[in-house]
Amino acid sequence: MEIVDFFETYHSLSADSRKMVNQLVQNKSYSKGEHLIRIGEIANSYYFLKKGLVAYYYISPEGDQVIKRFFTENSFVASTASIITQQPSIFAIEVLEDCEITVLPAHAFRELMLKNHDIAIFHINYLEKNWVVDKEPSEIFLKHETAKTRYIKWLDDNPTLLLRVKQHHIASALGITPTQLSRIRKELF
């Protein structure tokens, strides 16, 4: 899927807006192990995953990698707080599989949103769905359910990721140790 087609799943764009977005973007390839952004860097781009898998994570005070979320094909990912505040990111975005990514410069995109109502409406609709409607229930669920229940829900919500993500990454995303995950898996299977 192309980025403008993805935008239109949230709000239709005029032909001029489609053209302006397409003029801003650059398609790039990233290899497994590369970072789109590292902790401490100031984010300046949004990334649309055409192909591949990335992890969005932070480092806990104990020094552990804590995966907040995985992003797959047809996902829009960025260190949004860093983009907005122009402060160093507390998150990193790591490529877990070779990726084809459309890079959208944040400052230029913001300028487009200010000029093009349809692009601003896309962005509002996207943020409301992905960062409020979809995110709030999962955050509450993670705090109040057992590790086993969280894993079962994760499997239900992410059936295609099971074969794409290493077990220690799944454990990190669930907030448990790999040993705990191993015990849960033995219980279930």
RAJO-V595454 format. One record per residue. N is the residue number from 0. D_LAST is the distance of its C-alpha to the last C-alpha in Angstrom with 1 decimal. Layout:
N_D_LAST / N_D_LAST
//
This chain:
0_35.9 / 1_39.0 / 2_39.4 / 3_42.2 / 4_40.1 / 5_37.4 / 6_40.1 / 7_41.2 / 8_37.8 / 9_39.0 / 10_42.8 / 11_45.2 / 12_47.3 / 13_50.9 / 14_51.8 / 15_53.4 / 16_50.4 / 17_48.2 / 18_50.7 / 19_51.0 / 20_47.2 / 21_47.1 / 22_50.0 / 23_48.3 / 24_45.0 / 25_44.2 / 26_41.4 / 27_39.8 / 28_37.2 / 29_35.1 / 30_33.1 / 31_29.7 / 32_30.5 / 33_33.6 / 34_34.1 / 35_35.7 / 36_36.8 / 37_36.5 / 38_36.7 / 39_40.4 / 40_41.6 / 41_43.2 / 42_41.5 / 43_43.8 / 44_41.7 / 45_39.1 / 46_36.6 / 47_35.4 / 48_32.5 / 49_33.3 / 50_30.6 / 51_28.0 / 52_25.9 / 53_27.2 / 54_26.1 / 55_28.3 / 56_28.3 / 57_30.5 / 58_30.8 / 59_30.4 / 60_33.3 / 61_31.3 / 62_31.1 / 63_27.4 / 64_26.6 / 65_25.3 / 66_24.3 / 67_25.7 / 68_24.6 / 69_23.8 / 70_26.4 / 71_26.1 / 72_28.6 / 73_31.2 / 74_30.9 / 75_33.8 / 76_33.2 / 77_35.7 / 78_36.5 / 79_38.4 / 80_39.8 / 81_41.2 / 82_42.8 / 83_44.4 / 84_45.6 / 85_46.3 / 86_44.9 / 87_42.5 / 88_38.8 / 89_36.4 / 90_33.6 / 91_32.9 / 92_31.6 / 93_30.0 / 94_29.4 / 95_25.8 / 96_26.7 / 97_30.2 / 98_31.7 / 99_34.6 / 100_35.9 / 101_38.9 / 102_40.6 / 103_42.7 / 104_45.2 / 105_44.9 / 106_48.6 / 107_49.7 / 108_47.0 / 109_48.3 / 110_51.8 / 111_50.7 / 112_49.1 / 113_52.4 / 114_54.4 / 115_52.2 / 116_51.2 / 117_48.6 / 118_46.7 / 119_46.9 / 120_45.5 / 121_42.5 / 122_41.8 / 123_42.1 / 124_39.8 / 125_37.2 / 126_37.3 / 127_37.2 / 128_34.2 / 129_32.1 / 130_33.3 / 131_33.9 / 132_32.4 / 133_28.9 / 134_28.8 / 135_30.0 / 136_27.2 / 137_24.5 / 138_26.4 / 139_26.8 / 140_23.1 / 141_22.2 / 142_24.7 / 143_23.8 / 144_20.1 / 145_17.5 / 146_15.4 / 147_12.2 / 148_14.3 / 149_15.7 / 150_12.5 / 151_11.5 / 152_15.2 / 153_15.3 / 154_12.7 / 155_14.9 / 156_18.0 / 157_17.3 / 158_15.3 / 159_17.6 / 160_17.4 / 161_13.8 / 162_15.4 / 163_18.6 / 164_18.0 / 165_17.2 / 166_14.6 / 167_17.7 / 168_19.2 / 169_16.3 / 170_16.5 / 171_20.3 / 172_20.2 / 173_18.2 / 174_20.7 / 175_18.3 / 176_18.3 / 177_16.0 / 178_15.3 / 179_14.2 / 180_11.9 / 181_10.4 / 182_10.0 / 183_8.6 / 184_5.8 / 185_5.3 / 186_5.8 / 187_3.8 / 188_0.0
//
